[in-house]
Amino acid sequence: MSKRKRTWLVVLGLVLAGANLRMPITMMPPLLPNLKAEIGLPTSLAGLLTTIPLLAFALASPLMGRFGARHGSEKVLVMALVILSLGSYLRIIPSVWALFIGTAALGIGIAGGNVLLPAVIKERFPKSIAGKTTLYTTAQVLVASLGTATSGIIAAHIGIKGSMGLFALLGPIALVAWLVIWLSGPSRKPAVETKADARPLVDRTPWRSPLAWVILAYFGMQSMLYYSLLTWLPSIWQAAGFSAMVAGNLATLFQLSGMPLTMTVPLIAERKHGLAIVNGIAGGGFALGILGILVPGANLPINVISAVCMGLATAASFSICIVFFQKRTTSAADTARLSGMAQSGGYLFAAIGPVALGALNGLLHTWTPIVVLVLVVIFVMFTAGLVIIRHRNIYENL
């Protein structure tokens, strides 16, 4: 295979892998009524279909980072896609246990993609990191939104098994692409080079780096904000007086409005003061959106603006995390380690956030103090972003 063809195949592989990183989760909420009817899924357990993948992300992410640094990111990515594909089809079996076990396997597979794709890009495309990162993050957000919008409609025409099976095809397709890439030969073996004044890179761990912990905190807070808002915004809007349909439309707008920034943040980050601009968009967008929610009454224009602001902030904060993984490390192996560490802690935040906010609402019977608490989290996240931007490398002070 020529170098040019191989490059295009890797680009296609990035897009296909990215398409699998959120869609298996976001496609499920519209299918819940069907699952309850067909396999007897209890309402009390339905929330686990979101919580289980997040916990799998938290547990599997550091392992994926460690395995990728040791055995090569592409080899481990292939194995992650195998697990993802098996999980996708396992949960088609009409059984609650198969559904949950398949969902857990999906979470492990997605964790591999989340952690290893930034490392693969840093290794394969060191001179075009921004552009290649844009490709897979855009595919991730776009296909996730399509999954939410169409899975229920497709299930109404071909059944729930047909709908889940159709979307599950994306996993094996990505797997085939990466098998061909891997079997044609890795770009190079994991880096084991040393610096004159440092220990071997393979012996370094981001868990000892204060800056890596700040990056973990930033990733955790943006993850918690995204999944908490995704879970509770419809309820908050309905409590404000909007109908269920309008609240659902506002929630869809929240998910889709970040697309422009998903496509442009990696490019903006390459410019002078670009990281500071993106950090400002993330913090400011979240704050403006949340403040808009605090306005009493069902004011549709204000809440449309709030949904767009929060959607832009979500895209900016997630995309800048990917940039931090790549720009605050010097090798693909270190990128994999840092990505694994940050996503491990970050998705624990994400798993706890929606449950904690729901419990607080049940205790207080109002969303106002919870929204104020979220504003505090936003300010801390913005401050953490400033700290990260001021430093060049997670190991600079070790």
C-alpha positions as CSV (number, residue, x, y, z in Angstrom):
1,M,0.0,0.0,0.0
2,S,1.4,3.4,-1.0
3,K,2.1,6.0,1.7
4,R,-0.7,8.3,0.3
5,K,-3.3,5.5,0.3
6,R,-2.3,4.5,3.8
7,T,-2.6,8.1,5.0
8,W,-6.1,8.4,3.6
9,L,-7.1,5.1,5.2
10,V,-5.9,6.3,8.6
11,V,-7.9,9.5,8.1
12,L,-11.0,7.4,7.3
13,G,-10.2,5.2,10.4
14,L,-10.2,8.3,12.6
15,V,-13.6,9.4,11.3
16,L,-15.1,5.9,11.7
17,A,-13.6,5.4,15.2
18,G,-14.8,8.9,16.2
19,A,-18.4,8.0,15.0
20,N,-18.5,5.2,17.7
21,L,-17.5,7.3,20.7
22,R,-20.9,8.7,21.8
23,M,-23.5,7.3,19.4
24,P,-24.0,3.9,21.3
25,I,-25.0,5.9,24.4
26,T,-27.0,8.8,22.8
27,M,-29.1,6.4,20.7
28,M,-30.6,4.7,23.7
29,P,-32.9,7.2,25.4
30,P,-35.4,7.2,22.5
31,L,-35.5,3.4,22.7
32,L,-36.2,3.1,26.4
33,P,-40.0,2.8,25.9
34,N,-39.5,-0.1,23.5
35,L,-37.0,-1.8,25.8
36,K,-39.4,-1.5,28.8
37,A,-42.1,-3.2,26.7
38,E,-40.0,-5.8,24.9
39,I,-37.6,-7.1,27.5
40,G,-39.2,-5.8,30.7
41,L,-36.5,-3.3,31.5
42,P,-37.5,-1.7,34.9
43,T,-37.8,2.1,35.0
44,S,-35.6,2.1,38.1
45,L,-32.8,0.5,36.1
46,A,-33.1,2.5,32.9
47,G,-30.7,5.2,34.1
48,L,-27.9,2.6,34.3
49,L,-27.7,2.6,30.5
50,T,-26.0,6.0,30.8
51,T,-24.2,5.4,34.1
52,I,-22.6,2.1,33.2
53,P,-20.6,3.4,30.2
54,L,-19.4,6.4,32.3
55,L,-18.2,4.1,35.0
56,A,-16.5,1.8,32.4
57,F,-14.8,4.9,31.0
58,A,-13.5,5.7,34.5
59,L,-12.2,2.2,35.2
60,A,-10.8,1.4,31.7
61,S,-9.3,4.7,30.6
62,P,-6.0,4.5,32.7
63,L,-5.6,0.8,31.6
64,M,-6.1,1.8,27.9
65,G,-3.5,4.6,28.3
66,R,-1.0,2.3,29.9
67,F,-1.5,-0.5,27.4
68,G,-1.3,1.9,24.5
69,A,2.0,3.4,25.8
70,R,3.4,-0.1,26.2
71,H,2.1,-2.1,23.2
72,G,1.3,0.7,20.7
73,S,-1.8,2.8,20.5
74,E,-3.1,1.3,17.2
75,K,-2.8,-2.3,18.4
76,V,-4.7,-1.5,21.6
77,L,-7.3,0.5,19.6
78,V,-8.0,-2.5,17.4
79,M,-8.7,-4.6,20.5
80,A,-10.9,-1.8,21.9
81,L,-13.0,-1.9,18.7
82,V,-13.3,-5.6,19.0
83,I,-14.8,-5.2,22.5
84,L,-17.0,-2.4,21.3
85,S,-18.4,-4.4,18.4
86,L,-19.1,-7.4,20.6
87,G,-20.9,-5.3,23.1
88,S,-23.0,-3.6,20.4
89,Y,-24.4,-6.9,19.3
90,L,-24.6,-8.5,22.7
91,R,-27.1,-6.0,23.8
92,I,-29.4,-6.8,20.9
93,I,-30.1,-10.2,22.7
94,P,-33.6,-9.8,24.3
95,S,-32.4,-9.9,27.9
96,V,-31.8,-7.3,30.6
97,W,-28.5,-8.9,31.6
98,A,-27.3,-9.1,28.0
99,L,-28.3,-5.4,27.6
100,F,-26.2,-4.4,30.7
101,I,-23.2,-6.6,30.0
102,G,-23.2,-5.4,26.4
103,T,-23.4,-1.8,27.6
104,A,-20.4,-2.3,29.9
105,A,-18.4,-3.9,27.1
106,L,-19.3,-0.9,24.9
107,G,-18.0,1.4,27.6
108,I,-14.7,-0.3,27.7
109,G,-14.4,-0.2,24.0
110,I,-15.3,3.5,23.8
111,A,-12.8,4.3,26.5
112,G,-10.1,2.9,24.3
113,G,-11.1,5.2,21.5
114,N,-11.4,8.2,23.8
115,V,-7.9,7.6,25.2
116,L,-6.0,6.4,22.2
117,L,-7.2,8.5,19.2
118,P,-5.4,11.7,20.5
119,A,-2.2,9.6,20.8
120,V,-2.6,8.1,17.4
121,I,-3.0,11.6,15.8
122,K,0.0,12.9,17.7
123,E,2.1,10.0,16.4
124,R,0.8,9.8,12.9
125,F,0.2,13.4,12.1
126,P,2.5,15.6,14.3
127,K,2.3,18.4,11.8
128,S,-1.5,18.5,11.4
129,I,-2.8,17.6,14.8
130,A,-5.5,20.3,14.8
131,G,-7.0,19.3,11.5
132,K,-7.1,15.5,12.2
133,T,-8.5,16.1,15.7
134,T,-11.3,18.2,14.2
135,L,-12.2,15.3,11.9
136,Y,-12.8,12.7,14.6
137,T,-14.4,15.1,17.2
138,T,-16.8,16.4,14.5
139,A,-17.7,12.8,13.6
140,Q,-18.2,12.0,17.2
141,V,-20.7,14.9,17.9
142,L,-22.5,14.7,14.5
143,V,-23.2,10.9,14.6
144,A,-24.1,11.1,18.3
145,S,-26.8,13.7,17.4
146,L,-28.0,11.6,14.5
147,G,-28.3,8.6,16.8
148,T,-30.5,10.5,19.2
149,A,-32.7,12.0,16.4
150,T,-33.2,8.8,14.4
151,S,-32.9,5.7,16.5
152,G,-36.6,5.9,17.7
153,I,-37.9,6.6,14.3
154,I,-36.0,3.7,12.7
155,A,-37.2,1.4,15.5
156,A,-40.8,2.4,14.7
157,H,-40.3,1.0,11.2
158,I,-38.0,-2.0,11.5
159,G,-38.2,-2.8,15.2
160,I,-35.9,-2.2,18.1
161,K,-33.5,-5.0,17.2
162,G,-33.3,-3.7,13.7
163,S,-32.5,-0.2,14.9
164,M,-29.8,-1.3,17.3
165,G,-28.3,-3.7,14.8
166,L,-28.2,-1.0,12.1
167,F,-26.3,1.4,14.4
168,A,-24.1,-1.4,15.7
169,L,-22.7,-1.8,12.2
170,L,-20.5,1.3,12.7
171,G,-18.3,-0.7,15.2
172,P,-17.3,-3.6,12.8
173,I,-16.8,-1.1,10.0
174,A,-14.3,0.9,12.1
175,L,-12.7,-2.3,13.2
176,V,-12.1,-3.5,9.7
177,A,-10.5,-0.2,8.8
178,W,-8.1,-0.3,11.8
179,L,-7.3,-3.9,11.3
180,V,-6.0,-3.1,7.8
181,I,-4.1,-0.1,9.1
182,W,-2.5,-2.1,11.9
183,L,-1.7,-5.1,9.8
184,S,0.0,-2.9,7.2
185,G,2.5,-1.9,9.8
186,P,2.5,0.7,12.7
187,S,3.9,4.1,12.1
188,R,6.6,3.3,14.6
189,K,7.0,1.5,17.9
190,P,6.1,3.1,21.2
191,A,8.7,5.7,22.1
192,V,11.4,4.7,24.6
193,E,13.8,7.4,23.9
194,T,15.4,9.3,26.8
195,K,16.4,12.9,27.4
196,A,19.8,13.7,28.7
197,D,18.5,15.1,32.0
198,A,15.4,12.8,32.4
199,R,14.4,9.3,33.1
200,P,13.2,7.1,30.2
201,L,9.8,8.3,28.9
202,V,8.3,4.9,29.5
203,D,9.0,5.1,33.2
204,R,7.2,8.5,33.7
205,T,3.7,8.7,35.0
206,P,1.4,11.6,34.8
207,W,-0.1,10.7,38.2
208,R,3.0,12.5,39.8
209,S,2.5,15.7,37.9
210,P,0.5,18.6,39.5
211,L,-0.4,19.9,36.1
212,A,-1.8,16.6,35.0
213,W,-4.1,16.7,38.1
214,V,-5.3,20.1,37.0
215,I,-6.0,18.7,33.5
216,L,-7.9,15.8,35.2
217,A,-9.9,18.3,37.2
218,Y,-10.8,20.4,34.1
219,F,-11.8,17.3,32.1
220,G,-13.9,16.1,35.1
221,M,-15.7,19.4,35.5
222,Q,-16.6,19.7,31.8
223,S,-17.7,16.1,31.7
224,M,-19.9,16.6,34.8
225,L,-21.4,19.7,33.3
226,Y,-22.2,18.1,30.0
227,Y,-23.8,14.9,31.3
228,S,-25.6,16.7,34.1
229,L,-27.1,19.3,31.7
230,L,-27.9,16.5,29.1
231,T,-29.8,14.7,31.9
232,W,-31.6,17.5,33.6
233,L,-32.1,20.4,31.2
234,P,-35.4,19.1,29.9
235,S,-36.7,18.8,33.5
236,I,-35.4,22.3,34.4
237,W,-37.2,23.8,31.3
238,Q,-40.4,21.9,32.1
239,A,-40.2,23.2,35.7
240,A,-39.9,26.7,34.2
241,G,-43.2,26.3,32.4
242,F,-42.3,24.9,28.9
243,S,-44.1,21.9,27.5
244,A,-42.3,18.6,27.2
245,M,-42.0,19.0,23.4
246,V,-40.5,22.5,23.7
247,A,-38.1,21.3,26.4
248,G,-37.0,18.5,24.2
249,N,-36.4,20.8,21.3
250,L,-34.3,23.1,23.5
251,A,-32.3,20.1,24.6
252,T,-31.7,19.1,21.0
253,L,-30.6,22.6,20.2
254,F,-28.2,22.4,23.2
255,Q,-26.6,19.2,21.7
256,L,-26.3,20.5,18.1
257,S,-25.3,24.1,18.6
258,G,-21.8,23.2,19.6
259,M,-21.0,21.7,16.2
260,P,-19.2,24.8,14.7
261,L,-16.8,25.0,17.7
262,T,-16.2,21.2,17.6
263,M,-14.9,21.8,14.1
264,T,-12.9,24.9,14.8
265,V,-11.5,24.7,18.3
266,P,-8.4,22.6,17.3
267,L,-7.6,25.2,14.6
268,I,-8.2,28.2,17.0
269,A,-5.9,26.6,19.5
270,E,-3.0,26.8,17.1
271,R,-3.2,30.6,17.0
272,K,-1.6,33.0,19.4
273,H,-3.8,33.3,22.5
274,G,-6.0,30.7,21.0
275,L,-6.2,28.5,24.1
276,A,-7.1,31.5,26.2
277,I,-9.9,32.4,23.7
278,V,-11.4,28.9,23.8
279,N,-11.2,28.7,27.6
280,G,-13.0,32.0,27.7
281,I,-15.7,30.7,25.4
282,A,-16.1,27.6,27.5
283,G,-16.4,29.4,30.8
284,G,-18.4,32.4,29.5
285,G,-20.8,30.2,27.5
286,F,-21.6,28.0,30.4
287,A,-22.1,31.0,32.8
288,L,-24.3,32.9,30.4
289,G,-26.4,29.9,29.6
290,I,-26.9,29.0,33.3
291,L,-27.7,32.6,34.1
292,G,-30.3,32.6,31.4
293,I,-32.0,29.6,33.0
294,L,-32.3,31.5,36.2
295,V,-34.5,34.1,34.5
296,P,-38.0,33.4,35.9
297,G,-40.8,32.3,33.6
298,A,-41.0,30.5,30.2
299,N,-39.2,33.1,28.2
300,L,-38.4,31.2,24.9
301,P,-35.9,33.6,23.3
302,I,-33.8,33.8,26.4
303,N,-33.8,30.0,26.8
304,V,-32.9,29.5,23.1
305,I,-29.9,31.8,23.7
306,S,-29.1,29.8,26.8
307,A,-29.2,26.5,25.0
308,V,-26.9,27.8,22.3
309,C,-24.5,29.3,24.8
310,M,-24.3,26.0,26.8
311,G,-23.9,24.0,23.6
312,L,-21.0,26.2,22.4
313,A,-19.4,25.9,25.9
314,T,-19.8,22.1,25.9
315,A,-18.0,21.8,22.5
316,A,-15.3,24.3,23.5
317,S,-14.5,22.7,26.8
318,F,-14.4,19.1,25.5
319,S,-12.3,20.0,22.4
320,I,-9.8,22.0,24.4
321,C,-9.3,19.0,26.6
322,I,-8.2,17.0,23.6
323,V,-5.8,19.8,22.7
324,F,-4.4,19.8,26.3
325,F,-3.7,16.1,26.0
326,Q,-1.7,16.7,22.9
327,K,0.0,20.0,23.6
328,R,1.0,19.4,27.2
329,T,2.9,16.2,26.3
330,T,6.0,15.5,24.2
331,S,5.3,12.0,22.9
332,A,2.4,9.8,21.8
333,A,3.0,7.5,24.7
334,D,2.7,10.4,27.2
335,T,-0.4,11.6,25.4
336,A,-2.0,8.2,25.9
337,R,-1.0,8.2,29.6
338,L,-2.3,11.7,30.3
339,S,-5.5,11.0,28.3
340,G,-6.1,7.8,30.3
341,M,-5.5,9.5,33.6
342,A,-7.7,12.5,32.9
343,Q,-10.6,10.5,31.5
344,S,-10.5,8.0,34.4
345,G,-11.1,10.7,37.0
346,G,-13.2,12.9,34.7
347,Y,-15.8,10.2,33.9
348,L,-16.2,9.5,37.6
349,F,-17.3,13.1,38.0
350,A,-19.6,12.6,35.0
351,A,-21.2,9.5,36.5
352,I,-21.7,11.2,39.9
353,G,-22.9,14.6,38.7
354,P,-26.4,13.7,37.3
355,V,-27.2,11.5,40.3
356,A,-26.0,14.1,42.8
357,L,-27.9,17.0,41.2
358,G,-31.1,14.9,40.9
359,A,-30.8,14.0,44.6
360,L,-30.3,17.6,45.6
361,N,-33.4,18.6,43.6
362,G,-35.4,15.9,45.4
363,L,-34.2,17.3,48.7
364,L,-34.6,21.0,48.0
365,H,-37.6,20.8,45.5
366,T,-36.1,23.6,43.5
367,W,-33.4,24.0,40.8
368,T,-32.2,27.5,41.8
369,P,-29.6,26.7,44.4
370,I,-28.3,23.8,42.3
371,V,-27.9,26.2,39.3
372,V,-25.9,28.5,41.6
373,L,-23.7,25.6,42.6
374,V,-23.1,24.8,38.9
375,L,-21.9,28.4,38.4
376,V,-19.3,27.8,41.1
377,V,-18.1,24.7,39.2
378,I,-17.9,26.7,36.0
379,F,-15.7,29.4,37.7
380,V,-13.3,26.7,39.1
381,M,-13.1,25.0,35.7
382,F,-12.3,28.4,34.0
383,T,-9.6,29.0,36.6
384,A,-8.1,25.5,36.0
385,G,-8.0,26.3,32.3
386,L,-5.9,29.4,32.9
387,V,-3.5,27.4,35.0
388,I,-3.1,24.8,32.3
389,I,-2.5,27.4,29.6
390,R,0.3,29.0,31.6
391,H,2.4,25.8,31.5
392,R,4.0,24.0,28.6
393,N,4.4,20.4,29.7
394,I,3.1,18.2,32.5
395,Y,6.6,17.1,33.4
396,E,8.2,20.6,33.4
397,N,8.4,20.9,37.2
398,L,9.4,17.3,38.0
